[in-house]
Amino acid sequence: ILQGWIFFVLALYLLATEFHIGRKWVTAARRRWPTLNRWVERSRRHPWAPRHLKEFEDLTDPSK
């Protein structure tokens, strides 16, 4: 289970950046669970965050 979350996060990233339905799912999840939304926003500002995380955050931002 502990190693599975890594693949879950990667799968969400790929779904949201490649497919419209994936964007809708992740946006709905971020709207439903504010903790997840805060986690994505905080991780974007982290110095080790990949630059692709900005694209993910912009595509799935529930406030847009």
mmCIF file as Biopython writes it, N, C-alpha, C and O atoms, coordinates in Angstrom:
data_model
#
loop_
_atom_site.group_PDB
_atom_site.id
_atom_site.type_symbol
_atom_site.label_atom_id
_atom_site.label_alt_id
_atom_site.label_comp_id
_atom_site.label_asym_id
_atom_site.label_entity_id
_atom_site.label_seq_id
_atom_site.pdbx_PDB_ins_code
_atom_site.Cartn_x
_atom_site.Cartn_y
_atom_site.Cartn_z
_atom_site.occupancy
_atom_site.B_iso_or_equiv
_atom_site.auth_seq_id
_atom_site.auth_asym_id
_atom_site.pdbx_PDB_model_num
ATOM 1   N N  . ILE A ? 1  ? 0.832   -1.194 0.000   1.0 0.0 1  A 1 
ATOM 2   C CA . ILE A ? 1  ? 0.000   0.000  0.000   1.0 0.0 1  A 1 
ATOM 3   C C  . ILE A ? 1  ? 0.872   1.251  0.000   1.0 0.0 1  A 1 
ATOM 4   O O  . ILE A ? 1  ? 0.572   2.200  -0.725  1.0 0.0 1  A 1 
ATOM 5   N N  . LEU A ? 2  ? 1.917   1.278  0.774   1.0 0.0 2  A 1 
ATOM 6   C CA . LEU A ? 2  ? 2.746   2.480  0.851   1.0 0.0 2  A 1 
ATOM 7   C C  . LEU A ? 2  ? 3.380   2.828  -0.493  1.0 0.0 2  A 1 
ATOM 8   O O  . LEU A ? 2  ? 3.456   4.001  -0.858  1.0 0.0 2  A 1 
ATOM 9   N N  . GLN A ? 3  ? 3.836   1.818  -1.229  1.0 0.0 3  A 1 
ATOM 10  C CA . GLN A ? 3  ? 4.437   2.091  -2.524  1.0 0.0 3  A 1 
ATOM 11  C C  . GLN A ? 3  ? 3.386   2.405  -3.583  1.0 0.0 3  A 1 
ATOM 12  O O  . GLN A ? 3  ? 3.698   3.019  -4.603  1.0 0.0 3  A 1 
ATOM 13  N N  . GLY A ? 4  ? 2.171   1.995  -3.352  1.0 0.0 4  A 1 
ATOM 14  C CA . GLY A ? 4  ? 1.110   2.201  -4.319  1.0 0.0 4  A 1 
ATOM 15  C C  . GLY A ? 4  ? 0.729   3.658  -4.516  1.0 0.0 4  A 1 
ATOM 16  O O  . GLY A ? 4  ? 0.292   4.028  -5.606  1.0 0.0 4  A 1 
ATOM 17  N N  . TRP A ? 5  ? 0.879   4.493  -3.506  1.0 0.0 5  A 1 
ATOM 18  C CA . TRP A ? 5  ? 0.483   5.898  -3.647  1.0 0.0 5  A 1 
ATOM 19  C C  . TRP A ? 5  ? 1.333   6.607  -4.692  1.0 0.0 5  A 1 
ATOM 20  O O  . TRP A ? 5  ? 0.862   7.546  -5.334  1.0 0.0 5  A 1 
ATOM 21  N N  . ILE A ? 6  ? 2.565   6.180  -4.873  1.0 0.0 6  A 1 
ATOM 22  C CA . ILE A ? 6  ? 3.426   6.799  -5.888  1.0 0.0 6  A 1 
ATOM 23  C C  . ILE A ? 6  ? 2.816   6.579  -7.273  1.0 0.0 6  A 1 
ATOM 24  O O  . ILE A ? 6  ? 2.738   7.511  -8.074  1.0 0.0 6  A 1 
ATOM 25  N N  . PHE A ? 7  ? 2.389   5.358  -7.553  1.0 0.0 7  A 1 
ATOM 26  C CA . PHE A ? 7  ? 1.789   5.069  -8.847  1.0 0.0 7  A 1 
ATOM 27  C C  . PHE A ? 7  ? 0.427   5.733  -8.994  1.0 0.0 7  A 1 
ATOM 28  O O  . PHE A ? 7  ? 0.032   6.098  -10.101 1.0 0.0 7  A 1 
ATOM 29  N N  . PHE A ? 8  ? -0.286  5.891  -7.902  1.0 0.0 8  A 1 
ATOM 30  C CA . PHE A ? 8  ? -1.569  6.585  -7.933  1.0 0.0 8  A 1 
ATOM 31  C C  . PHE A ? 8  ? -1.378  8.054  -8.320  1.0 0.0 8  A 1 
ATOM 32  O O  . PHE A ? 8  ? -2.130  8.585  -9.137  1.0 0.0 8  A 1 
ATOM 33  N N  . VAL A ? 9  ? -0.386  8.699  -7.741  1.0 0.0 9  A 1 
ATOM 34  C CA . VAL A ? 9  ? -0.100  10.104 -8.051  1.0 0.0 9  A 1 
ATOM 35  C C  . VAL A ? 9  ? 0.339   10.241 -9.513  1.0 0.0 9  A 1 
ATOM 36  O O  . VAL A ? 9  ? -0.101  11.157 -10.209 1.0 0.0 9  A 1 
ATOM 37  N N  . LEU A ? 10 ? 1.195   9.345  -9.973  1.0 0.0 10 A 1 
ATOM 38  C CA . LEU A ? 10 ? 1.619   9.386  -11.371 1.0 0.0 10 A 1 
ATOM 39  C C  . LEU A ? 10 ? 0.446   9.162  -12.321 1.0 0.0 10 A 1 
ATOM 40  O O  . LEU A ? 10 ? 0.352   9.814  -13.361 1.0 0.0 10 A 1 
ATOM 41  N N  . ALA A ? 11 ? -0.441  8.246  -11.964 1.0 0.0 11 A 1 
ATOM 42  C CA . ALA A ? 11 ? -1.608  7.986  -12.802 1.0 0.0 11 A 1 
ATOM 43  C C  . ALA A ? 11 ? -2.525  9.209  -12.871 1.0 0.0 11 A 1 
ATOM 44  O O  . ALA A ? 11 ? -3.036  9.537  -13.942 1.0 0.0 11 A 1 
ATOM 45  N N  . LEU A ? 12 ? -2.735  9.878  -11.751 1.0 0.0 12 A 1 
ATOM 46  C CA . LEU A ? 12 ? -3.558  11.097 -11.764 1.0 0.0 12 A 1 
ATOM 47  C C  . LEU A ? 12 ? -2.929  12.182 -12.627 1.0 0.0 12 A 1 
ATOM 48  O O  . LEU A ? 12 ? -3.623  12.877 -13.369 1.0 0.0 12 A 1 
ATOM 49  N N  . TYR A ? 13 ? -1.619  12.322 -12.526 1.0 0.0 13 A 1 
ATOM 50  C CA . TYR A ? 13 ? -0.921  13.320 -13.342 1.0 0.0 13 A 1 
ATOM 51  C C  . TYR A ? 13 ? -1.116  13.020 -14.827 1.0 0.0 13 A 1 
ATOM 52  O O  . TYR A ? 13 ? -1.448  13.916 -15.603 1.0 0.0 13 A 1 
ATOM 53  N N  . LEU A ? 14 ? -0.913  11.771 -15.220 1.0 0.0 14 A 1 
ATOM 54  C CA . LEU A ? 14 ? -1.066  11.407 -16.631 1.0 0.0 14 A 1 
ATOM 55  C C  . LEU A ? 14 ? -2.501  11.564 -17.100 1.0 0.0 14 A 1 
ATOM 56  O O  . LEU A ? 14 ? -2.737  12.047 -18.208 1.0 0.0 14 A 1 
ATOM 57  N N  . LEU A ? 15 ? -3.452  11.171 -16.291 1.0 0.0 15 A 1 
ATOM 58  C CA . LEU A ? 15 ? -4.853  11.339 -16.675 1.0 0.0 15 A 1 
ATOM 59  C C  . LEU A ? 15 ? -5.207  12.811 -16.865 1.0 0.0 15 A 1 
ATOM 60  O O  . LEU A ? 15 ? -5.877  13.173 -17.832 1.0 0.0 15 A 1 
ATOM 61  N N  . ALA A ? 16 ? -4.762  13.645 -15.952 1.0 0.0 16 A 1 
ATOM 62  C CA . ALA A ? 16 ? -5.137  15.060 -15.996 1.0 0.0 16 A 1 
ATOM 63  C C  . ALA A ? 16 ? -4.444  15.804 -17.125 1.0 0.0 16 A 1 
ATOM 64  O O  . ALA A ? 16 ? -5.018  16.743 -17.677 1.0 0.0 16 A 1 
ATOM 65  N N  . THR A ? 17 ? -3.239  15.418 -17.482 1.0 0.0 17 A 1 
ATOM 66  C CA . THR A ? 17 ? -2.533  16.154 -18.533 1.0 0.0 17 A 1 
ATOM 67  C C  . THR A ? 17 ? -2.849  15.640 -19.926 1.0 0.0 17 A 1 
ATOM 68  O O  . THR A ? 17 ? -2.644  16.358 -20.904 1.0 0.0 17 A 1 
ATOM 69  N N  . GLU A ? 18 ? -3.346  14.406 -20.041 1.0 0.0 18 A 1 
ATOM 70  C CA . GLU A ? 18 ? -3.569  13.831 -21.361 1.0 0.0 18 A 1 
ATOM 71  C C  . GLU A ? 18 ? -5.040  13.724 -21.766 1.0 0.0 18 A 1 
ATOM 72  O O  . GLU A ? 18 ? -5.352  13.762 -22.956 1.0 0.0 18 A 1 
ATOM 73  N N  . PHE A ? 19 ? -5.936  13.592 -20.808 1.0 0.0 19 A 1 
ATOM 74  C CA . PHE A ? 19 ? -7.343  13.328 -21.132 1.0 0.0 19 A 1 
ATOM 75  C C  . PHE A ? 19 ? -8.254  14.340 -20.452 1.0 0.0 19 A 1 
ATOM 76  O O  . PHE A ? 19 ? -8.042  14.718 -19.300 1.0 0.0 19 A 1 
ATOM 77  N N  . HIS A ? 20 ? -9.271  14.771 -21.192 1.0 0.0 20 A 1 
ATOM 78  C CA . HIS A ? 20 ? -10.226 15.739 -20.650 1.0 0.0 20 A 1 
ATOM 79  C C  . HIS A ? 20 ? -10.995 15.162 -19.460 1.0 0.0 20 A 1 
ATOM 80  O O  . HIS A ? 20 ? -11.229 15.861 -18.474 1.0 0.0 20 A 1 
ATOM 81  N N  . ILE A ? 21 ? -11.385 13.895 -19.549 1.0 0.0 21 A 1 
ATOM 82  C CA . ILE A ? 21 ? -12.132 13.282 -18.449 1.0 0.0 21 A 1 
ATOM 83  C C  . ILE A ? 21 ? -11.263 13.189 -17.195 1.0 0.0 21 A 1 
ATOM 84  O O  . ILE A ? 21 ? -11.766 13.305 -16.077 1.0 0.0 21 A 1 
ATOM 85  N N  . GLY A ? 22 ? -9.970  12.980 -17.381 1.0 0.0 22 A 1 
ATOM 86  C CA . GLY A ? 22 ? -9.051  12.952 -16.239 1.0 0.0 22 A 1 
ATOM 87  C C  . GLY A ? 22 ? -8.968  14.304 -15.560 1.0 0.0 22 A 1 
ATOM 88  O O  . GLY A ? 22 ? -8.903  14.383 -14.333 1.0 0.0 22 A 1 
ATOM 89  N N  . ARG A ? 23 ? -8.969  15.371 -16.350 1.0 0.0 23 A 1 
ATOM 90  C CA . ARG A ? 23 ? -8.970  16.732 -15.781 1.0 0.0 23 A 1 
ATOM 91  C C  . ARG A ? 23 ? -10.224 16.959 -14.969 1.0 0.0 23 A 1 
ATOM 92  O O  . ARG A ? 23 ? -10.175 17.533 -13.881 1.0 0.0 23 A 1 
ATOM 93  N N  . LYS A ? 24 ? -11.360 16.503 -15.502 1.0 0.0 24 A 1 
ATOM 94  C CA . LYS A ? 24 ? -12.616 16.677 -14.778 1.0 0.0 24 A 1 
ATOM 95  C C  . LYS A ? 24 ? -12.602 15.918 -13.460 1.0 0.0 24 A 1 
ATOM 96  O O  . LYS A ? 24 ? -13.083 16.429 -12.449 1.0 0.0 24 A 1 
ATOM 97  N N  . TRP A ? 25 ? -12.053 14.697 -13.458 1.0 0.0 25 A 1 
ATOM 98  C CA . TRP A ? 25 ? -11.990 13.889 -12.233 1.0 0.0 25 A 1 
ATOM 99  C C  . TRP A ? 25 ? -11.110 14.543 -11.184 1.0 0.0 25 A 1 
ATOM 100 O O  . TRP A ? 25 ? -11.489 14.644 -10.017 1.0 0.0 25 A 1 
ATOM 101 N N  . VAL A ? 26 ? -9.936  14.986 -11.605 1.0 0.0 26 A 1 
ATOM 102 C CA . VAL A ? 26 ? -9.004  15.583 -10.640 1.0 0.0 26 A 1 
ATOM 103 C C  . VAL A ? 26 ? -9.541  16.924 -10.141 1.0 0.0 26 A 1 
ATOM 104 O O  . VAL A ? 26 ? -9.411  17.238 -8.958  1.0 0.0 26 A 1 
ATOM 105 N N  . THR A ? 27 ? -10.138 17.712 -11.025 1.0 0.0 27 A 1 
ATOM 106 C CA . THR A ? 27 ? -10.715 18.987 -10.604 1.0 0.0 27 A 1 
ATOM 107 C C  . THR A ? 27 ? -11.849 18.756 -9.610  1.0 0.0 27 A 1 
ATOM 108 O O  . THR A ? 27 ? -11.957 19.469 -8.612  1.0 0.0 27 A 1 
ATOM 109 N N  . ALA A ? 28 ? -12.687 17.768 -9.877  1.0 0.0 28 A 1 
ATOM 110 C CA . ALA A ? 28 ? -13.780 17.451 -8.950  1.0 0.0 28 A 1 
ATOM 111 C C  . ALA A ? 28 ? -13.232 16.967 -7.606  1.0 0.0 28 A 1 
ATOM 112 O O  . ALA A ? 28 ? -13.772 17.315 -6.556  1.0 0.0 28 A 1 
ATOM 113 N N  . ALA A ? 29 ? -12.178 16.176 -7.634  1.0 0.0 29 A 1 
ATOM 114 C CA . ALA A ? 29 ? -11.576 15.695 -6.388  1.0 0.0 29 A 1 
ATOM 115 C C  . ALA A ? 29 ? -10.969 16.850 -5.606  1.0 0.0 29 A 1 
ATOM 116 O O  . ALA A ? 29 ? -11.087 16.897 -4.382  1.0 0.0 29 A 1 
ATOM 117 N N  . ARG A ? 30 ? -10.325 17.776 -6.294  1.0 0.0 30 A 1 
ATOM 118 C CA . ARG A ? 30 ? -9.743  18.933 -5.600  1.0 0.0 30 A 1 
ATOM 119 C C  . ARG A ? 30 ? -10.827 19.841 -5.035  1.0 0.0 30 A 1 
ATOM 120 O O  . ARG A ? 30 ? -10.633 20.466 -3.992  1.0 0.0 30 A 1 
ATOM 121 N N  . ARG A ? 31 ? -11.963 19.917 -5.713  1.0 0.0 31 A 1 
ATOM 122 C CA . ARG A ? 31 ? -13.075 20.721 -5.207  1.0 0.0 31 A 1 
ATOM 123 C C  . ARG A ? 31 ? -13.727 20.041 -4.002  1.0 0.0 31 A 1 
ATOM 124 O O  . ARG A ? 31 ? -14.120 20.706 -3.044  1.0 0.0 31 A 1 
ATOM 125 N N  . ARG A ? 32 ? -13.838 18.727 -4.058  1.0 0.0 32 A 1 
ATOM 126 C CA . ARG A ? 32 ? -14.508 17.985 -2.978  1.0 0.0 32 A 1 
ATOM 127 C C  . ARG A ? 32 ? -13.644 17.880 -1.720  1.0 0.0 32 A 1 
ATOM 128 O O  . ARG A ? 32 ? -14.162 17.972 -0.607  1.0 0.0 32 A 1 
ATOM 129 N N  . TRP A ? 33 ? -12.332 17.689 -1.888  1.0 0.0 33 A 1 
ATOM 130 C CA . TRP A ? 33 ? -11.428 17.524 -0.758  1.0 0.0 33 A 1 
ATOM 131 C C  . TRP A ? 33 ? -10.446 18.689 -0.711  1.0 0.0 33 A 1 
ATOM 132 O O  . TRP A ? 33 ? -9.413  18.651 -1.379  1.0 0.0 33 A 1 
ATOM 133 N N  . PRO A ? 34 ? -10.753 19.721 0.067   1.0 0.0 34 A 1 
ATOM 134 C CA . PRO A ? 34 ? -9.876  20.894 0.153   1.0 0.0 34 A 1 
ATOM 135 C C  . PRO A ? 34 ? -8.464  20.558 0.625   1.0 0.0 34 A 1 
ATOM 136 O O  . PRO A ? 34 ? -7.516  21.269 0.292   1.0 0.0 34 A 1 
ATOM 137 N N  . THR A ? 35 ? -8.317  19.493 1.388   1.0 0.0 35 A 1 
ATOM 138 C CA . THR A ? 35 ? -6.978  19.089 1.828   1.0 0.0 35 A 1 
ATOM 139 C C  . THR A ? 35 ? -6.122  18.691 0.627   1.0 0.0 35 A 1 
ATOM 140 O O  . THR A ? 35 ? -4.943  19.039 0.561   1.0 0.0 35 A 1 
ATOM 141 N N  . LEU A ? 36 ? -6.701  17.975 -0.303  1.0 0.0 36 A 1 
ATOM 142 C CA . LEU A ? 36 ? -5.984  17.600 -1.524  1.0 0.0 36 A 1 
ATOM 143 C C  . LEU A ? 36 ? -5.610  18.843 -2.317  1.0 0.0 36 A 1 
ATOM 144 O O  . LEU A ? 36 ? -4.505  18.932 -2.853  1.0 0.0 36 A 1 
ATOM 145 N N  . ASN A ? 37 ? -6.518  19.792 -2.393  1.0 0.0 37 A 1 
ATOM 146 C CA . ASN A ? 37 ? -6.250  21.036 -3.109  1.0 0.0 37 A 1 
ATOM 147 C C  . ASN A ? 37 ? -5.080  21.785 -2.480  1.0 0.0 37 A 1 
ATOM 148 O O  . ASN A ? 37 ? -4.192  22.259 -3.188  1.0 0.0 37 A 1 
ATOM 149 N N  . ARG A ? 38 ? -5.078  21.893 -1.158  1.0 0.0 38 A 1 
ATOM 150 C CA . ARG A ? 38 ? -3.969  22.571 -0.474  1.0 0.0 38 A 1 
ATOM 151 C C  . ARG A ? 38 ? -2.655  21.829 -0.681  1.0 0.0 38 A 1 
ATOM 152 O O  . ARG A ? 38 ? -1.606  22.456 -0.827  1.0 0.0 38 A 1 
ATOM 153 N N  . TRP A ? 39 ? -2.703  20.503 -0.695  1.0 0.0 39 A 1 
ATOM 154 C CA . TRP A ? 39 ? -1.499  19.707 -0.895  1.0 0.0 39 A 1 
ATOM 155 C C  . TRP A ? 39 ? -0.895  19.951 -2.275  1.0 0.0 39 A 1 
ATOM 156 O O  . TRP A ? 39 ? 0.323   20.074 -2.408  1.0 0.0 39 A 1 
ATOM 157 N N  . VAL A ? 40 ? -1.742  20.020 -3.301  1.0 0.0 40 A 1 
ATOM 158 C CA . VAL A ? 40 ? -1.253  20.280 -4.661  1.0 0.0 40 A 1 
ATOM 159 C C  . VAL A ? 40 ? -0.669  21.686 -4.749  1.0 0.0 40 A 1 
ATOM 160 O O  . VAL A ? 40 ? 0.388   21.877 -5.351  1.0 0.0 40 A 1 
ATOM 161 N N  . GLU A ? 41 ? -1.337  22.664 -4.163  1.0 0.0 41 A 1 
ATOM 162 C CA . GLU A ? 41 ? -0.834  24.036 -4.210  1.0 0.0 41 A 1 
ATOM 163 C C  . GLU A ? 41 ? 0.500   24.169 -3.480  1.0 0.0 41 A 1 
ATOM 164 O O  . GLU A ? 41 ? 1.410   24.841 -3.964  1.0 0.0 41 A 1 
ATOM 165 N N  . ARG A ? 42 ? 0.617   23.528 -2.309  1.0 0.0 42 A 1 
ATOM 166 C CA . ARG A ? 42 ? 1.873   23.584 -1.555  1.0 0.0 42 A 1 
ATOM 167 C C  . ARG A ? 42 ? 2.994   22.861 -2.287  1.0 0.0 42 A 1 
ATOM 168 O O  . ARG A ? 42 ? 4.131   23.333 -2.296  1.0 0.0 42 A 1 
ATOM 169 N N  . SER A ? 43 ? 2.692   21.731 -2.895  1.0 0.0 43 A 1 
ATOM 170 C CA . SER A ? 43 ? 3.737   20.970 -3.579  1.0 0.0 43 A 1 
ATOM 171 C C  . SER A ? 43 ? 4.240   21.711 -4.809  1.0 0.0 43 A 1 
ATOM 172 O O  . SER A ? 43 ? 5.391   21.536 -5.208  1.0 0.0 43 A 1 
ATOM 173 N N  . ARG A ? 44 ? 3.405   22.524 -5.408  1.0 0.0 44 A 1 
ATOM 174 C CA . ARG A ? 44 ? 3.838   23.312 -6.571  1.0 0.0 44 A 1 
ATOM 175 C C  . ARG A ? 44 ? 4.910   24.316 -6.174  1.0 0.0 44 A 1 
ATOM 176 O O  . ARG A ? 44 ? 5.818   24.590 -6.958  1.0 0.0 44 A 1 
ATOM 177 N N  . ARG A ? 45 ? 4.821   24.862 -4.982  1.0 0.0 45 A 1 
ATOM 178 C CA . ARG A ? 45 ? 5.788   25.867 -4.541  1.0 0.0 45 A 1 
ATOM 179 C C  . ARG A ? 45 ? 7.059   25.262 -3.951  1.0 0.0 45 A 1 
ATOM 180 O O  . ARG A ? 45 ? 7.997   25.986 -3.618  1.0 0.0 45 A 1 
ATOM 181 N N  . HIS A ? 46 ? 7.091   23.955 -3.823  1.0 0.0 46 A 1 
ATOM 182 C CA . HIS A ? 46 ? 8.262   23.288 -3.236  1.0 0.0 46 A 1 
ATOM 183 C C  . HIS A ? 46 ? 9.458   23.413 -4.192  1.0 0.0 46 A 1 
ATOM 184 O O  . HIS A ? 46 ? 9.293   23.281 -5.405  1.0 0.0 46 A 1 
ATOM 185 N N  . PRO A ? 47 ? 10.664  23.668 -3.651  1.0 0.0 47 A 1 
ATOM 186 C CA . PRO A ? 47 ? 11.823  23.845 -4.529  1.0 0.0 47 A 1 
ATOM 187 C C  . PRO A ? 47 ? 12.179  22.598 -5.351  1.0 0.0 47 A 1 
ATOM 188 O O  . PRO A ? 47 ? 12.795  22.728 -6.409  1.0 0.0 47 A 1 
ATOM 189 N N  . TRP A ? 48 ? 11.819  21.427 -4.903  1.0 0.0 48 A 1 
ATOM 190 C CA . TRP A ? 48 ? 12.135  20.214 -5.647  1.0 0.0 48 A 1 
ATOM 191 C C  . TRP A ? 48 ? 11.022  19.778 -6.582  1.0 0.0 48 A 1 
ATOM 192 O O  . TRP A ? 48 ? 11.141  18.743 -7.238  1.0 0.0 48 A 1 
ATOM 193 N N  . ALA A ? 49 ? 9.969   20.528 -6.657  1.0 0.0 49 A 1 
ATOM 194 C CA . ALA A ? 49 ? 8.829   20.152 -7.499  1.0 0.0 49 A 1 
ATOM 195 C C  . ALA A ? 49 ? 9.224   20.215 -8.975  1.0 0.0 49 A 1 
ATOM 196 O O  . ALA A ? 49 ? 9.905   21.148 -9.400  1.0 0.0 49 A 1 
ATOM 197 N N  . PRO A ? 50 ? 8.798   19.230 -9.743  1.0 0.0 50 A 1 
ATOM 198 C CA . PRO A ? 50 ? 9.084   19.282 -11.181 1.0 0.0 50 A 1 
ATOM 199 C C  . PRO A ? 50 ? 8.317   20.423 -11.844 1.0 0.0 50 A 1 
ATOM 200 O O  . PRO A ? 50 ? 7.245   20.813 -11.382 1.0 0.0 50 A 1 
ATOM 201 N N  . ARG A ? 51 ? 8.861   20.935 -12.897 1.0 0.0 51 A 1 
ATOM 202 C CA . ARG A ? 51 ? 8.215   22.081 -13.561 1.0 0.0 51 A 1 
ATOM 203 C C  . ARG A ? 51 ? 6.882   21.698 -14.183 1.0 0.0 51 A 1 
ATOM 204 O O  . ARG A ? 51 ? 6.046   22.566 -14.437 1.0 0.0 51 A 1 
ATOM 205 N N  . HIS A ? 52 ? 6.673   20.423 -14.430 1.0 0.0 52 A 1 
ATOM 206 C CA . HIS A ? 52 ? 5.404   19.972 -15.002 1.0 0.0 52 A 1 
ATOM 207 C C  . HIS A ? 52 ? 4.257   20.056 -14.006 1.0 0.0 52 A 1 
ATOM 208 O O  . HIS A ? 52 ? 3.091   20.001 -14.397 1.0 0.0 52 A 1 
ATOM 209 N N  . LEU A ? 53 ? 4.573   20.188 -12.737 1.0 0.0 53 A 1 
ATOM 210 C CA . LEU A ? 53 ? 3.526   20.290 -11.722 1.0 0.0 53 A 1 
ATOM 211 C C  . LEU A ? 53 ? 2.729   21.579 -11.882 1.0 0.0 53 A 1 
ATOM 212 O O  . LEU A ? 53 ? 1.551   21.621 -11.529 1.0 0.0 53 A 1 
ATOM 213 N N  . LYS A ? 54 ? 3.352   22.627 -12.407 1.0 0.0 54 A 1 
ATOM 214 C CA . LYS A ? 54 ? 2.643   23.887 -12.671 1.0 0.0 54 A 1 
ATOM 215 C C  . LYS A ? 54 ? 1.533   23.653 -13.697 1.0 0.0 54 A 1 
ATOM 216 O O  . LYS A ? 54 ? 0.416   24.146 -13.535 1.0 0.0 54 A 1 
ATOM 217 N N  . GLU A ? 55 ? 1.842   22.909 -14.740 1.0 0.0 55 A 1 
ATOM 218 C CA . GLU A ? 55 ? 0.848   22.601 -15.766 1.0 0.0 55 A 1 
ATOM 219 C C  . GLU A ? 55 ? -0.314  21.793 -15.166 1.0 0.0 55 A 1 
ATOM 220 O O  . GLU A ? 55 ? -1.480  22.068 -15.449 1.0 0.0 55 A 1 
ATOM 221 N N  . PHE A ? 56 ? 0.015   20.803 -14.343 1.0 0.0 56 A 1 
ATOM 222 C CA . PHE A ? 56 ? -1.006  19.988 -13.683 1.0 0.0 56 A 1 
ATOM 223 C C  . PHE A ? 56 ? -1.900  20.857 -12.805 1.0 0.0 56 A 1 
ATOM 224 O O  . PHE A ? 56 ? -3.123  20.724 -12.830 1.0 0.0 56 A 1 
ATOM 225 N N  . GLU A ? 57 ? -1.289  21.740 -12.036 1.0 0.0 57 A 1 
ATOM 226 C CA . GLU A ? 57 ? -2.057  22.592 -11.121 1.0 0.0 57 A 1 
ATOM 227 C C  . GLU A ? 57 ? -2.947  23.548 -11.902 1.0 0.0 57 A 1 
ATOM 228 O O  . GLU A ? 57 ? -4.093  23.783 -11.519 1.0 0.0 57 A 1 
ATOM 229 N N  . ASP A ? 58 ? -2.426  24.104 -12.998 1.0 0.0 58 A 1 
ATOM 230 C CA . ASP A ? 58 ? -3.226  25.021 -13.809 1.0 0.0 58 A 1 
ATOM 231 C C  . ASP A ? 58 ? -4.399  24.310 -14.492 1.0 0.0 58 A 1 
ATOM 232 O O  . ASP A ? 58 ? -5.495  24.863 -14.576 1.0 0.0 58 A 1 
ATOM 233 N N  . LEU A ? 59 ? -4.171  23.094 -14.977 1.0 0.0 59 A 1 
ATOM 234 C CA . LEU A ? 59 ? -5.228  22.357 -15.660 1.0 0.0 59 A 1 
ATOM 235 C C  . LEU A ? 59 ? -6.341  21.906 -14.725 1.0 0.0 59 A 1 
ATOM 236 O O  . LEU A ? 59 ? -7.496  21.795 -15.136 1.0 0.0 59 A 1 
ATOM 237 N N  . THR A ? 60 ? -5.995  21.646 -13.473 1.0 0.0 60 A 1 
ATOM 238 C CA . THR A ? 60 ? -6.979  21.076 -12.549 1.0 0.0 60 A 1 
ATOM 239 C C  . THR A ? 60 ? -7.393  22.050 -11.437 1.0 0.0 60 A 1 
ATOM 240 O O  . THR A ? 60 ? -7.957  21.631 -10.427 1.0 0.0 60 A 1 
ATOM 241 N N  . ASP A ? 61 ? -7.121  23.317 -11.618 1.0 0.0 61 A 1 
ATOM 242 C CA . ASP A ? 61 ? -7.468  24.308 -10.598 1.0 0.0 61 A 1 
ATOM 243 C C  . ASP A ? 61 ? -8.991  24.438 -10.495 1.0 0.0 61 A 1 
ATOM 244 O O  . ASP A ? 61 ? -9.638  24.829 -11.466 1.0 0.0 61 A 1 
ATOM 245 N N  . PRO A ? 62 ? -9.567  24.119 -9.341  1.0 0.0 62 A 1 
ATOM 246 C CA . PRO A ? 62 ? -11.030 24.167 -9.218  1.0 0.0 62 A 1 
ATOM 247 C C  . PRO A ? 62 ? -11.597 25.584 -9.189  1.0 0.0 62 A 1 
ATOM 248 O O  . PRO A ? 62 ? -12.802 25.758 -9.376  1.0 0.0 62 A 1 
ATOM 249 N N  . SER A ? 63 ? -10.780 26.585 -8.966  1.0 0.0 63 A 1 
ATOM 250 C CA . SER A ? 63 ? -11.292 27.959 -8.919  1.0 0.0 63 A 1 
ATOM 251 C C  . SER A ? 63 ? -11.449 28.568 -10.304 1.0 0.0 63 A 1 
ATOM 252 O O  . SER A ? 63 ? -11.977 29.673 -10.432 1.0 0.0 63 A 1 
ATOM 253 N N  . LYS A ? 64 ? -11.004 27.876 -11.336 1.0 0.0 64 A 1 
ATOM 254 C CA . LYS A ? 64 ? -11.119 28.409 -12.712 1.0 0.0 64 A 1 
ATOM 255 C C  . LYS A ? 64 ? -12.355 27.887 -13.386 1.0 0.0 64 A 1 
ATOM 256 O O  . LYS A ? 64 ? -12.618 28.224 -14.540 1.0 0.0 64 A 1 
#
